[in-house]
């Protein structure tokens, strides 16, 4: 089991969800409560995609390895 979902995986899932909801929205009549509610969901997904696209992710394993290297260096300096 992975420690965390990667940024790219999250983006792919959000884009898939956006495509599915967009397809459903195209079948609804504009101005109806269902259409409006789905539009709000789509807008929220789009905003989350934009935030993720503007960010970068750290691999938890790389962070752990980096911490271990720093600890090893500090250990060498202390002895």
Number of C-alpha atoms within 10 A of each C-alpha: 4 7 8 9 11 15 16 13 10 14 17 13 13 17 15 12 14 19 13 12 16 14 11 12 18 10 9 14 11 12 9 10 11 12 17 15 13 17 16 11 14 20 13 13 18 15 12 15 19 12 11 15 12 8 9 11 10 10 13 13 11 10 11 11 11 12 12 12 12 12 12 12 11 11 10 9 8 7 5
